Amino acid sequence: MDKPQFFEDLQSKINKAIENSPAKDIEKNVKAMLSQGFSKLDLVTREEFDIQAQVLAKTRAKLEELEARVVELEARQKAS
């Protein structure tokens, strides 16, 4: 048996042992409990947060444009 095949077989056996061990069940249960706990909290995903950050940045830029335009229009009105 060549070395790469030996290590692949060994890794496969270790993976099977881990999958059949109580540790795997504990991991699944902990993940389920954490997921359930997080779902009760008022949290957003990173993707949702990033999208809202982009929306906020665009809104701030537009607000700055509009503020500058108001200042310009007020200056024109005072000049006339």
KETOR-608264 format. One record per atom (N, C-alpha, C, O): residue number from 1; residue in three letters; chain; atom name; x, y, z. Coordinates in steps of 0.02 Angstrom, whole numbers, plus 50000, padded with zeros to 5 digits. Layout:
N
{r NUM, ala, A, CA, {X, Y, Z}}
...
! end
This chain:
80
{r 1, met, A, N, {50043, 49941, 50000}}
{r 1, met, A, CA, {50000, 50000, 50000}}
{r 1, met, A, C, {50045, 50062, 50000}}
{r 1, met, A, O, {50090, 50067, 50042}}
{r 2, asp, A, N, {50033, 50108, 49954}}
{r 2, asp, A, CA, {50075, 50168, 49951}}
{r 2, asp, A, C, {50055, 50217, 50006}}
{r 2, asp, A, O, {50001, 50211, 50035}}
{r 3, lys, A, N, {50099, 50265, 50020}}
{r 3, lys, A, CA, {50088, 50311, 50076}}
{r 3, lys, A, C, {50026, 50354, 50068}}
{r 3, lys, A, O, {49988, 50360, 50116}}
{r 4, pro, A, N, {50014, 50385, 50010}}
{r 4, pro, A, CA, {49954, 50426, 50004}}
{r 4, pro, A, C, {49890, 50386, 50016}}
{r 4, pro, A, O, {49844, 50410, 50049}}
{r 5, gln, A, N, {49887, 50326, 49991}}
{r 5, gln, A, CA, {49828, 50284, 50002}}
{r 5, gln, A, C, {49821, 50267, 50075}}
{r 5, gln, A, O, {49765, 50266, 50102}}
{r 6, phe, A, N, {49876, 50253, 50108}}
{r 6, phe, A, CA, {49875, 50236, 50180}}
{r 6, phe, A, C, {49846, 50294, 50220}}
{r 6, phe, A, O, {49803, 50284, 50263}}
{r 7, phe, A, N, {49869, 50356, 50205}}
{r 7, phe, A, CA, {49844, 50414, 50242}}
{r 7, phe, A, C, {49771, 50429, 50226}}
{r 7, phe, A, O, {49734, 50450, 50270}}
{r 8, glu, A, N, {49751, 50418, 50164}}
{r 8, glu, A, CA, {49681, 50427, 50146}}
{r 8, glu, A, C, {49636, 50377, 50184}}
{r 8, glu, A, O, {49584, 50396, 50209}}
{r 9, asp, A, N, {49658, 50315, 50187}}
{r 9, asp, A, CA, {49621, 50264, 50224}}
{r 9, asp, A, C, {49618, 50281, 50298}}
{r 9, asp, A, O, {49565, 50275, 50330}}
{r 10, leu, A, N, {49674, 50303, 50325}}
{r 10, leu, A, CA, {49677, 50321, 50396}}
{r 10, leu, A, C, {49630, 50379, 50410}}
{r 10, leu, A, O, {49593, 50379, 50459}}
{r 11, gln, A, N, {49633, 50430, 50367}}
{r 11, gln, A, CA, {49589, 50488, 50375}}
{r 11, gln, A, C, {49516, 50468, 50370}}
{r 11, gln, A, O, {49474, 50492, 50408}}
{r 12, ser, A, N, {49500, 50424, 50324}}
{r 12, ser, A, CA, {49431, 50401, 50315}}
{r 12, ser, A, C, {49407, 50364, 50378}}
{r 12, ser, A, O, {49351, 50374, 50400}}
{r 13, lys, A, N, {49450, 50323, 50406}}
{r 13, lys, A, CA, {49432, 50286, 50467}}
{r 13, lys, A, C, {49423, 50333, 50526}}
{r 13, lys, A, O, {49377, 50324, 50567}}
{r 14, ile, A, N, {49466, 50383, 50531}}
{r 14, ile, A, CA, {49460, 50432, 50585}}
{r 14, ile, A, C, {49395, 50471, 50578}}
{r 14, ile, A, O, {49359, 50482, 50627}}
{r 15, asn, A, N, {49380, 50492, 50516}}
{r 15, asn, A, CA, {49318, 50530, 50504}}
{r 15, asn, A, C, {49257, 50488, 50522}}
{r 15, asn, A, O, {49209, 50514, 50552}}
{r 16, lys, A, N, {49258, 50424, 50504}}
{r 16, lys, A, CA, {49201, 50380, 50521}}
{r 16, lys, A, C, {49194, 50372, 50596}}
{r 16, lys, A, O, {49139, 50372, 50623}}
{r 17, ala, A, N, {49251, 50366, 50631}}
{r 17, ala, A, CA, {49249, 50359, 50704}}
{r 17, ala, A, C, {49221, 50422, 50736}}
{r 17, ala, A, O, {49183, 50417, 50784}}
{r 18, ile, A, N, {49240, 50480, 50710}}
{r 18, ile, A, CA, {49215, 50543, 50738}}
{r 18, ile, A, C, {49140, 50550, 50725}}
{r 18, ile, A, O, {49102, 50572, 50768}}
{r 19, glu, A, N, {49119, 50532, 50664}}
{r 19, glu, A, CA, {49048, 50537, 50647}}
{r 19, glu, A, C, {49005, 50492, 50690}}
{r 19, glu, A, O, {48948, 50510, 50706}}
{r 20, asn, A, N, {49031, 50435, 50709}}
{r 20, asn, A, CA, {48993, 50388, 50750}}
{r 20, asn, A, C, {49003, 50398, 50825}}
{r 20, asn, A, O, {48974, 50362, 50865}}
{r 21, ser, A, N, {49043, 50447, 50844}}
{r 21, ser, A, CA, {49057, 50458, 50915}}
{r 21, ser, A, C, {49004, 50504, 50946}}
{r 21, ser, A, O, {48970, 50540, 50910}}
{r 22, pro, A, N, {48998, 50502, 51011}}
{r 22, pro, A, CA, {48952, 50547, 51046}}
{r 22, pro, A, C, {48972, 50620, 51037}}
{r 22, pro, A, O, {48930, 50665, 51043}}
{r 23, ala, A, N, {49036, 50633, 51024}}
{r 23, ala, A, CA, {49058, 50702, 51014}}
{r 23, ala, A, C, {49021, 50735, 50956}}
{r 23, ala, A, O, {49004, 50794, 50960}}
{r 24, lys, A, N, {49009, 50698, 50904}}
{r 24, lys, A, CA, {48973, 50725, 50846}}
{r 24, lys, A, C, {48901, 50744, 50866}}
{r 24, lys, A, O, {48876, 50796, 50845}}
{r 25, asp, A, N, {48869, 50702, 50906}}
{r 25, asp, A, CA, {48801, 50717, 50929}}
{r 25, asp, A, C, {48801, 50778, 50974}}
{r 25, asp, A, O, {48757, 50820, 50971}}
{r 26, ile, A, N, {48852, 50783, 51017}}
{r 26, ile, A, CA, {48857, 50841, 51061}}
{r 26, ile, A, C, {48866, 50904, 51020}}
{r 26, ile, A, O, {48834, 50955, 51034}}
{r 27, glu, A, N, {48908, 50900, 50970}}
{r 27, glu, A, CA, {48919, 50958, 50926}}
{r 27, glu, A, C, {48854, 50980, 50892}}
{r 27, glu, A, O, {48838, 51039, 50890}}
{r 28, lys, A, N, {48817, 50931, 50866}}
{r 28, lys, A, CA, {48753, 50947, 50833}}
{r 28, lys, A, C, {48705, 50979, 50882}}
{r 28, lys, A, O, {48671, 51028, 50866}}
{r 29, asn, A, N, {48701, 50951, 50943}}
{r 29, asn, A, CA, {48655, 50978, 50993}}
{r 29, asn, A, C, {48675, 51049, 51014}}
{r 29, asn, A, O, {48632, 51092, 51022}}
{r 30, val, A, N, {48740, 51061, 51023}}
{r 30, val, A, CA, {48763, 51128, 51043}}
{r 30, val, A, C, {48747, 51178, 50987}}
{r 30, val, A, O, {48724, 51233, 51001}}
{r 31, lys, A, N, {48761, 51158, 50925}}
{r 31, lys, A, CA, {48745, 51203, 50869}}
{r 31, lys, A, C, {48670, 51218, 50866}}
{r 31, lys, A, O, {48651, 51275, 50853}}
{r 32, ala, A, N, {48629, 51168, 50877}}
{r 32, ala, A, CA, {48557, 51178, 50876}}
{r 32, ala, A, C, {48535, 51225, 50932}}
{r 32, ala, A, O, {48494, 51270, 50921}}
{r 33, met, A, N, {48563, 51215, 50991}}
{r 33, met, A, CA, {48545, 51258, 51048}}
{r 33, met, A, C, {48568, 51330, 51036}}
{r 33, met, A, O, {48531, 51377, 51050}}
{r 34, leu, A, N, {48628, 51339, 51010}}
{r 34, leu, A, CA, {48653, 51406, 50995}}
{r 34, leu, A, C, {48610, 51439, 50941}}
{r 34, leu, A, O, {48592, 51498, 50947}}
{r 35, ser, A, N, {48594, 51402, 50890}}
{r 35, ser, A, CA, {48553, 51429, 50836}}
{r 35, ser, A, C, {48485, 51450, 50863}}
{r 35, ser, A, O, {48460, 51503, 50845}}
{r 36, gln, A, N, {48455, 51409, 50905}}
{r 36, gln, A, CA, {48390, 51425, 50934}}
{r 36, gln, A, C, {48396, 51487, 50979}}
{r 36, gln, A, O, {48353, 51530, 50978}}
{r 37, gly, A, N, {48449, 51490, 51018}}
{r 37, gly, A, CA, {48459, 51547, 51062}}
{r 37, gly, A, C, {48470, 51611, 51023}}
{r 37, gly, A, O, {48442, 51663, 51040}}
{r 38, phe, A, N, {48510, 51608, 50970}}
{r 38, phe, A, CA, {48522, 51667, 50929}}
{r 38, phe, A, C, {48459, 51689, 50892}}
{r 38, phe, A, O, {48449, 51749, 50880}}
{r 39, ser, A, N, {48417, 51642, 50874}}
{r 39, ser, A, CA, {48356, 51661, 50838}}
{r 39, ser, A, C, {48308, 51700, 50882}}
{r 39, ser, A, O, {48267, 51739, 50857}}
{r 40, lys, A, N, {48313, 51691, 50948}}
{r 40, lys, A, CA, {48271, 51728, 50995}}
{r 40, lys, A, C, {48296, 51800, 51005}}
{r 40, lys, A, O, {48258, 51844, 51025}}
{r 41, leu, A, N, {48360, 51811, 50990}}
{r 41, leu, A, CA, {48389, 51877, 50997}}
{r 41, leu, A, C, {48373, 51918, 50935}}
{r 41, leu, A, O, {48359, 51891, 50882}}
{r 42, asp, A, N, {48377, 51983, 50942}}
{r 42, asp, A, CA, {48364, 52028, 50886}}
{r 42, asp, A, C, {48429, 52041, 50849}}
{r 42, asp, A, O, {48458, 52095, 50855}}
{r 43, leu, A, N, {48452, 51990, 50811}}
{r 43, leu, A, CA, {48516, 51994, 50776}}
{r 43, leu, A, C, {48506, 51994, 50701}}
{r 43, leu, A, O, {48455, 51970, 50676}}
{r 44, val, A, N, {48554, 52021, 50665}}
{r 44, val, A, CA, {48553, 52018, 50592}}
{r 44, val, A, C, {48616, 51982, 50568}}
{r 44, val, A, O, {48666, 51978, 50604}}
{r 45, thr, A, N, {48613, 51957, 50509}}
{r 45, thr, A, CA, {48671, 51923, 50481}}
{r 45, thr, A, C, {48722, 51975, 50459}}
{r 45, thr, A, O, {48705, 52034, 50452}}
{r 46, arg, A, N, {48782, 51954, 50448}}
{r 46, arg, A, CA, {48835, 51999, 50424}}
{r 46, arg, A, C, {48816, 52028, 50357}}
{r 46, arg, A, O, {48828, 52086, 50343}}
{r 47, glu, A, N, {48786, 51986, 50314}}
{r 47, glu, A, CA, {48766, 52009, 50247}}
{r 47, glu, A, C, {48714, 52065, 50253}}
{r 47, glu, A, O, {48719, 52115, 50218}}
{r 48, glu, A, N, {48664, 52055, 50296}}
{r 48, glu, A, CA, {48613, 52106, 50305}}
{r 48, glu, A, C, {48643, 52171, 50333}}
{r 48, glu, A, O, {48624, 52226, 50312}}
{r 49, phe, A, N, {48690, 52164, 50379}}
{r 49, phe, A, CA, {48723, 52222, 50408}}
{r 49, phe, A, C, {48762, 52260, 50354}}
{r 49, phe, A, O, {48758, 52321, 50350}}
{r 50, asp, A, N, {48799, 52224, 50313}}
{r 50, asp, A, CA, {48838, 52256, 50260}}
{r 50, asp, A, C, {48793, 52292, 50210}}
{r 50, asp, A, O, {48810, 52346, 50187}}
{r 51, ile, A, N, {48737, 52262, 50193}}
{r 51, ile, A, CA, {48690, 52294, 50147}}
{r 51, ile, A, C, {48663, 52358, 50177}}
{r 51, ile, A, O, {48660, 52410, 50143}}
{r 52, gln, A, N, {48644, 52356, 50240}}
{r 52, gln, A, CA, {48618, 52417, 50273}}
{r 52, gln, A, C, {48672, 52470, 50279}}
{r 52, gln, A, O, {48657, 52530, 50274}}
{r 53, ala, A, N, {48734, 52450, 50290}}
{r 53, ala, A, CA, {48789, 52498, 50293}}
{r 53, ala, A, C, {48798, 52533, 50226}}
{r 53, ala, A, O, {48811, 52593, 50223}}
{r 54, gln, A, N, {48791, 52495, 50171}}
{r 54, gln, A, CA, {48795, 52525, 50104}}
{r 54, gln, A, C, {48738, 52573, 50092}}
{r 54, gln, A, O, {48748, 52627, 50064}}
{r 55, val, A, N, {48678, 52554, 50112}}
{r 55, val, A, CA, {48619, 52598, 50104}}
{r 55, val, A, C, {48630, 52662, 50144}}
{r 55, val, A, O, {48615, 52716, 50119}}
{r 56, leu, A, N, {48655, 52656, 50204}}
{r 56, leu, A, CA, {48667, 52714, 50246}}
{r 56, leu, A, C, {48720, 52760, 50214}}
{r 56, leu, A, O, {48712, 52821, 50215}}
{r 57, ala, A, N, {48773, 52732, 50187}}
{r 57, ala, A, CA, {48825, 52772, 50155}}
{r 57, ala, A, C, {48796, 52811, 50095}}
{r 57, ala, A, O, {48811, 52869, 50086}}
{r 58, lys, A, N, {48755, 52777, 50055}}
{r 58, lys, A, CA, {48724, 52811, 49998}}
{r 58, lys, A, C, {48677, 52866, 50021}}
{r 58, lys, A, O, {48674, 52920, 49991}}
{r 59, thr, A, N, {48640, 52852, 50074}}
{r 59, thr, A, CA, {48593, 52902, 50100}}
{r 59, thr, A, C, {48630, 52963, 50127}}
{r 59, thr, A, O, {48608, 53019, 50116}}
{r 60, arg, A, N, {48685, 52951, 50161}}
{r 60, arg, A, CA, {48725, 53007, 50187}}
{r 60, arg, A, C, {48752, 53050, 50130}}
{r 60, arg, A, O, {48751, 53111, 50134}}
{r 61, ala, A, N, {48776, 53017, 50077}}
{r 61, ala, A, CA, {48803, 53054, 50020}}
{r 61, ala, A, C, {48748, 53096, 49987}}
{r 61, ala, A, O, {48760, 53154, 49970}}
{r 62, lys, A, N, {48690, 53067, 49979}}
{r 62, lys, A, CA, {48634, 53104, 49949}}
{r 62, lys, A, C, {48613, 53162, 49993}}
{r 62, lys, A, O, {48598, 53216, 49968}}
{r 63, leu, A, N, {48612, 53152, 50059}}
{r 63, leu, A, CA, {48595, 53205, 50105}}
{r 63, leu, A, C, {48644, 53263, 50100}}
{r 63, leu, A, O, {48624, 53321, 50100}}
{r 64, glu, A, N, {48709, 53247, 50095}}
{r 64, glu, A, CA, {48759, 53299, 50088}}
{r 64, glu, A, C, {48749, 53338, 50024}}
{r 64, glu, A, O, {48757, 53399, 50023}}
{r 65, glu, A, N, {48732, 53303, 49970}}
{r 65, glu, A, CA, {48718, 53337, 49906}}
{r 65, glu, A, C, {48659, 53384, 49913}}
{r 65, glu, A, O, {48661, 53442, 49891}}
{r 66, leu, A, N, {48606, 53359, 49944}}
{r 66, leu, A, CA, {48546, 53401, 49952}}
{r 66, leu, A, C, {48559, 53460, 49998}}
{r 66, leu, A, O, {48533, 53514, 49985}}
{r 67, glu, A, N, {48597, 53451, 50050}}
{r 67, glu, A, CA, {48614, 53507, 50095}}
{r 67, glu, A, C, {48653, 53561, 50057}}
{r 67, glu, A, O, {48640, 53620, 50066}}
{r 68, ala, A, N, {48701, 53540, 50016}}
{r 68, ala, A, CA, {48739, 53588, 49976}}
{r 68, ala, A, C, {48694, 53624, 49927}}
{r 68, ala, A, O, {48702, 53684, 49916}}
{r 69, arg, A, N, {48647, 53588, 49899}}
{r 69, arg, A, CA, {48601, 53620, 49851}}
{r 69, arg, A, C, {48556, 53670, 49886}}
{r 69, arg, A, O, {48543, 53724, 49858}}
{r 70, val, A, N, {48533, 53655, 49946}}
{r 70, val, A, CA, {48491, 53701, 49984}}
{r 70, val, A, C, {48530, 53765, 49999}}
{r 70, val, A, O, {48504, 53820, 49993}}
{r 71, val, A, N, {48593, 53756, 50020}}
{r 71, val, A, CA, {48635, 53815, 50035}}
{r 71, val, A, C, {48642, 53858, 49972}}
{r 71, val, A, O, {48638, 53919, 49976}}
{r 72, glu, A, N, {48654, 53825, 49916}}
{r 72, glu, A, CA, {48662, 53861, 49852}}
{r 72, glu, A, C, {48597, 53898, 49834}}
{r 72, glu, A, O, {48600, 53956, 49814}}
{r 73, leu, A, N, {48540, 53865, 49840}}
{r 73, leu, A, CA, {48477, 53896, 49823}}
{r 73, leu, A, C, {48461, 53954, 49870}}
{r 73, leu, A, O, {48435, 54006, 49849}}
{r 74, glu, A, N, {48477, 53946, 49934}}
{r 74, glu, A, CA, {48465, 54001, 49982}}
{r 74, glu, A, C, {48510, 54061, 49965}}
{r 74, glu, A, O, {48488, 54118, 49971}}
{r 75, ala, A, N, {48571, 54047, 49944}}
{r 75, ala, A, CA, {48617, 54101, 49925}}
{r 75, ala, A, C, {48591, 54137, 49864}}
{r 75, ala, A, O, {48595, 54198, 49860}}
{r 76, arg, A, N, {48565, 54100, 49815}}
{r 76, arg, A, CA, {48537, 54132, 49755}}
{r 76, arg, A, C, {48477, 54175, 49772}}
{r 76, arg, A, O, {48468, 54230, 49746}}
{r 77, gln, A, N, {48434, 54148, 49818}}
{r 77, gln, A, CA, {48374, 54185, 49836}}
{r 77, gln, A, C, {48393, 54250, 49871}}
{r 77, gln, A, O, {48361, 54302, 49859}}
{r 78, lys, A, N, {48443, 54249, 49914}}
{r 78, lys, A, CA, {48463, 54310, 49949}}
{r 78, lys, A, C, {48495, 54360, 49901}}
{r 78, lys, A, O, {48489, 54420, 49911}}
{r 79, ala, A, N, {48527, 54335, 49850}}
{r 79, ala, A, CA, {48560, 54378, 49801}}
{r 79, ala, A, C, {48510, 54414, 49756}}
{r 79, ala, A, O, {48524, 54468, 49731}}
{r 80, ser, A, N, {48451, 54383, 49746}}
{r 80, ser, A, CA, {48403, 54415, 49701}}
{r 80, ser, A, C, {48359, 54465, 49734}}
{r 80, ser, A, O, {48317, 54496, 49702}}
! end
